[in-house]
């Protein structure tokens, strides 16, 4: 079993609250205060979960420069008071940064009991396969 430290537990909580604040900020018509708090909590949570050094190495890799600039640039634009434009830029950077993680996350979500059945519905299955880049996979039914 993998041991999870207290710092990692706190990091998961911070990241979870960050995602919740981002979601609330979007629901409340792009409230810049909630979006700013959500961004800060998400980044702090990520740093607590994987460590500060690994977080810096993740964001500042040579092949991820464009994604990092878009992600942090979007956060700065949100903090400057243009939440809609900032979130669009930030979302683009987020997709570029974490696109390598999407297939792993989708394959995990397919194994969750109720959510897996939902993701295997015909129309949703094609969309999810396109996102995960796994269109040629073989399924056992």
Secondary structure, 3 states (H helix, E strand, C coil): CCCCCHHHHHHHHHHHHHHHHHHHHHHCCCCHHHHHHHHHHHHHHHHHHHCHHHHHHHHCCHHHHHHHHHHHHHHHHHHHCCHHHHHHHHHHHHHHHHHHHHHHHHHHHCCCHHHHHHHCCHHHHHHHHHHHCCCCCCCCC
